[in-house]
């Protein structure tokens, strides 16, 4: 985590907001799968824009508390703005914190929640060890992660899908080396074990949509395809790049925006590990 980047939202923040809006029902089902007895003390780290903090706090109302922690000033501001618009929730605190050196006592929380963030951490095991430290004996560390290679499956032409997957794999190796990269969910179990945690539950949630897509899904699809193009445009053969551009164009009759048989599936996996 680079302190020089904490004053601005990351480039993927717009895509992330669109993802939350498009699939909020399924994401809240994942939050609902975490056991939270009344009075639970929950840490959300890194909290990002507070989407999951709000969902956790609504679940705990009227008892319990949620502490939202992040190293990014921009994300903390976004979280405060979001959480300030919430209705009745459990108590919420927003705290600037380094995921590797959390400013909390040993055993201060019942649950530590980490959603779709391991990809951005240089040392996910060190961060998970800190989460383990700050939950009580017998407490939970809950991790929600994607397999980015297959996070969203869209019925685009198979040849294009294969070209895109190869290019994404190359970009991931260059950007992340041996780290979690674009397939963090495949490594979470190993990371949890290395952090001294015992996995109790692994559950995958699927969000299925079919044509005609609602506006929220269309916005996310556009953001996702743009993000993918930005990542791999210089790695695709010209014909594959042209095909990706056609699939990304809402005016193209062959794109998922216009095809009457368009469908997509988004996958995200919840891991519940015990201290």
C-alpha positions as a printed Julia matrix, in Angstrom:
275×3 Matrix{Float64}:
   0.0     0.0     0.0
   1.62    3.21   -1.2
   1.0     6.29    0.99
   1.43    8.5    -2.07
  -1.76    7.07   -3.55
  -4.02    7.7    -0.53
  -5.37   11.13   -1.6
  -7.21   10.0    -4.73
  -9.61    7.18   -5.48
  -8.06    4.37   -7.54
  -8.86    4.08  -11.22
 -11.11    1.08  -10.64
 -13.37    2.9    -8.15
 -16.04    3.72  -10.76
 -16.18    0.09  -11.9
 -16.41   -1.02   -8.27
 -19.34    1.31   -7.58
 -21.1     0.0   -10.67
 -20.46   -3.59   -9.51
 -22.03   -2.87   -6.12
 -25.1    -1.31   -7.7
 -25.59   -4.07  -10.25
 -25.23   -7.0    -7.83
 -26.13   -5.55   -4.44
 -28.7    -8.27   -3.7
 -26.19  -11.09   -4.07
 -23.46   -9.2    -2.21
 -25.81   -8.56    0.7
 -26.63  -12.27    0.76
 -22.93  -12.89    1.25
 -22.93  -10.45    4.17
 -26.0   -12.22    5.57
 -24.09  -15.52    5.55
 -21.64  -14.26    8.18
 -22.79  -15.25   11.7
 -23.25  -11.99   13.64
 -24.91  -12.47   17.03
 -26.47   -9.33   18.58
 -23.81   -7.09   20.03
 -21.06   -8.27   17.68
 -18.05   -6.01   17.18
 -17.02   -6.06   13.51
 -13.98   -4.65   11.75
 -14.27   -3.9     8.01
 -10.74   -3.62    6.57
  -9.95   -2.23    4.04
 -13.41   -0.64    4.01
 -13.16    1.17    0.67
 -16.2     3.35    0.06
 -18.17    1.78    2.92
 -20.54   -0.38    0.86
 -19.99   -3.43    3.06
 -19.69   -1.36    6.23
 -23.23   -0.12    5.64
 -24.54   -3.64    4.98
 -22.87   -4.98    8.13
 -24.18   -2.09   10.24
 -27.74   -2.6     8.98
 -27.51   -6.27    9.91
 -26.36   -5.47   13.43
 -28.95   -2.77   14.2
 -29.84   -1.93   16.95
 -26.99   -3.66   18.77
 -23.33   -4.12   17.94
 -20.76   -1.94   16.21
 -18.77   -1.73   12.99
 -15.36   -0.1    12.62
 -14.47    0.86    9.04
 -10.71    1.08    8.49
  -8.72    2.05    5.4
  -5.35    3.65    4.6
  -6.82    5.82    1.81
  -8.0     9.3     2.78
 -10.09    9.46   -0.38
 -11.85    6.19    0.41
 -12.38    7.21    4.04
 -14.07   10.4     2.82
 -16.24    8.34    0.45
 -17.12    5.95    3.28
 -18.08    8.8     5.62
 -20.3    10.29    2.91
 -22.03    6.97    2.24
 -22.45    6.09    5.9
 -23.8     9.55    6.67
 -26.74    8.81    4.35
 -27.7     5.58    6.11
 -30.8     5.26    8.23
 -30.91    3.12   11.33
 -27.7     1.16   11.78
 -25.44   -0.15   14.5
 -22.74    2.17   15.82
 -20.12    2.98   13.16
 -16.6     4.35   13.53
 -14.4     5.31   10.56
 -10.66    5.04   11.22
  -7.52    5.55    9.14
  -5.4     2.42    9.49
  -2.67    0.39    7.84
  -3.87   -3.18    7.23
  -0.42   -4.45    8.27
  -0.35   -2.49   11.56
  -3.91   -2.19   12.79
  -4.29    0.31   15.67
  -6.48   -2.01   17.73
  -5.96   -4.19   20.79
  -5.58   -7.95   20.6
  -9.03   -9.56   20.58
 -10.91   -6.26   20.22
 -13.37   -7.59   17.61
 -15.59  -10.62   17.16
 -15.34  -10.57   13.35
 -12.88   -9.08   10.87
 -14.35   -8.63    7.39
 -12.21   -8.17    4.26
 -14.05   -7.83    0.94
 -12.4    -7.95   -2.49
  -9.2    -6.35   -1.21
  -6.49   -9.01   -1.1
  -5.67   -8.23   -4.73
  -4.46   -4.77   -3.67
  -2.29   -5.95   -0.77
   1.4    -6.68   -1.32
   1.41   -9.18    1.57
  -2.08  -10.64    2.1
  -0.86  -13.16    4.7
   0.56  -10.37    6.87
  -2.76   -8.52    6.66
  -4.7   -11.68    7.55
  -2.39  -12.24   10.53
  -3.27   -8.75   11.75
  -6.97   -9.52   11.34
  -6.43  -12.72   13.31
  -4.68  -10.76   16.06
  -7.49   -8.26   16.55
 -10.33  -10.82   16.73
 -11.04  -12.57   20.01
 -10.18  -16.24   20.58
 -12.78  -18.19   18.61
 -13.56  -15.11   16.51
 -13.99  -15.07   12.74
 -12.05  -13.67    9.83
 -14.44  -13.37    6.85
 -12.97  -12.87    3.38
 -15.02  -12.18    0.24
 -12.98  -12.59   -2.94
 -13.24  -13.15   -6.68
 -11.44  -15.3    -9.15
 -10.88  -12.39  -11.49
 -10.24  -14.63  -14.49
 -13.8   -15.91  -14.27
 -15.49  -13.26  -12.14
 -17.87  -12.35  -14.95
 -18.82  -14.87  -17.6
 -20.51  -13.36  -20.66
 -21.59  -15.3   -23.73
 -19.18  -13.56  -26.12
 -17.52  -15.52  -28.96
 -15.32  -18.31  -27.58
 -12.27  -17.31  -29.65
 -12.4   -13.8   -28.18
 -12.85  -15.13  -24.65
  -9.73  -17.29  -25.0
  -7.68  -14.4   -26.41
  -8.82  -12.17  -23.55
  -8.01  -14.77  -20.88
  -4.5   -15.27  -22.25
  -3.89  -11.53  -22.37
  -5.25  -11.04  -18.84
  -2.96  -13.81  -17.56
   0.06  -12.12  -19.16
  -0.89   -8.73  -17.74
  -1.43  -10.25  -14.28
   2.01  -11.86  -14.27
   3.64   -8.59  -15.26
   1.68   -6.48  -12.77
   1.57   -8.79   -9.77
   4.36  -11.33  -10.22
   3.81  -14.19   -7.79
   1.23  -12.3    -5.7
  -2.5   -12.99   -5.67
  -2.84  -11.07   -8.91
  -6.07  -11.5   -10.78
  -7.02  -14.8    -9.16
  -7.04  -14.03   -5.42
  -9.9   -16.41   -4.58
  -7.79  -19.36   -5.68
  -5.2   -18.49   -3.03
  -7.36  -17.43   -0.08
  -7.48  -20.9     1.54
  -3.68  -21.13    1.46
  -3.34  -17.58    2.81
  -5.74  -18.32    5.67
  -3.77  -21.42    6.64
  -0.5   -19.49    6.49
  -2.04  -16.84    8.76
  -2.89  -19.46   11.38
  -6.62  -19.56   10.71
  -8.92  -22.57   10.34
 -11.32  -22.49    7.39
 -14.88  -23.47    8.36
 -16.99  -22.32    5.41
 -16.35  -21.73    1.71
 -19.42  -20.6    -0.19
 -19.69  -19.18   -3.7
 -22.45  -16.74   -4.63
 -23.59  -16.42   -8.24
 -25.35  -13.41   -9.71
 -27.13  -14.43  -12.92
 -28.57  -11.93  -15.37
 -30.05  -12.25  -18.86
 -31.18   -9.88  -21.59
 -32.56   -7.33  -21.49
 -30.11   -6.1   -18.85
 -31.29   -3.41  -16.46
 -29.47   -0.03  -16.46
 -27.27   -0.94  -13.46
 -26.01   -4.11  -15.12
 -25.43   -2.28  -18.41
 -23.36    0.37  -16.61
 -21.28   -2.29  -14.9
 -20.81   -4.25  -18.12
 -19.55   -1.13  -19.9
 -17.18   -0.32  -17.02
 -15.92   -3.91  -16.86
 -15.26   -4.12  -20.6
 -13.47   -0.75  -20.59
 -11.34   -1.82  -17.62
 -10.48   -5.06  -19.42
  -9.57   -3.22  -22.63
  -7.36   -0.76  -20.75
  -5.52   -3.67  -19.15
  -4.86   -5.77  -22.25
  -5.29   -3.67  -25.42
  -1.58   -3.79  -26.24
  -1.5    -7.57  -25.76
  -4.31   -8.55  -28.13
  -3.91   -9.35  -31.82
  -5.54   -6.63  -33.96
  -8.47   -8.86  -34.91
  -9.14   -9.76  -31.27
  -8.96   -6.11  -30.2
 -11.44   -5.18  -32.92
 -13.74   -7.98  -31.73
 -13.48   -6.76  -28.12
 -14.33   -3.23  -29.25
 -17.43   -4.52  -31.04
 -18.54   -6.42  -27.93
 -17.99   -3.25  -25.87
 -20.08   -1.04  -28.17
 -23.7    -0.73  -26.94
 -24.72    0.14  -30.53
 -23.36   -3.09  -32.03
 -26.1    -5.64  -32.72
 -23.73   -8.48  -31.83
 -22.75   -7.06  -28.44
 -24.24   -8.27  -25.14
 -25.94   -4.88  -24.88
 -28.14   -5.67  -27.92
 -28.26   -9.44  -28.28
 -31.64  -10.88  -27.24
 -29.89  -14.0   -25.87
 -27.2   -12.17  -23.86
 -26.49  -13.56  -20.42
 -23.86  -13.16  -17.74
 -22.84  -14.69  -14.44
 -20.75  -13.03  -11.72
 -19.09  -15.21   -9.08
 -17.75  -14.23   -5.67
 -16.66  -16.53   -2.85
 -17.0   -16.14    0.91
 -14.45  -17.73    3.26
 -15.18  -17.94    7.0
 -12.12  -18.84    9.06
 -11.9   -19.3    12.82
  -9.13  -18.07   15.1
